[in-house]
Amino acid sequence: MTTTQIDWTQLEAQLSEAAEVLREHVDAEMAEVDSALRALAEDITTQSRAALAAVEARGSGFIVAPRQPLEV
């Protein structure tokens, strides 16, 4: 191998190693984001269910007035 070929081979190996390190870092970050989003979704679901249960517990005592058109 010539010096240029050796340099390119070393450069390719270094780039491959750097890409693998970057891939591992991105995978770890994505796992962290995924975990945070799942926790947020669970919290939203819990709060929604609690709000729905509170509304249902009040029964049918709600009277919804029809919306009146705005006068311009």
Secondary structure, 3 states (H helix, E strand, C coil): CCHHHHHHHHHHHHHHHHHHHHHHHHHHHHHHHHHHHHHHHHHHHHHHHHHHHHHHHHCCCCCCCCCCCCCC
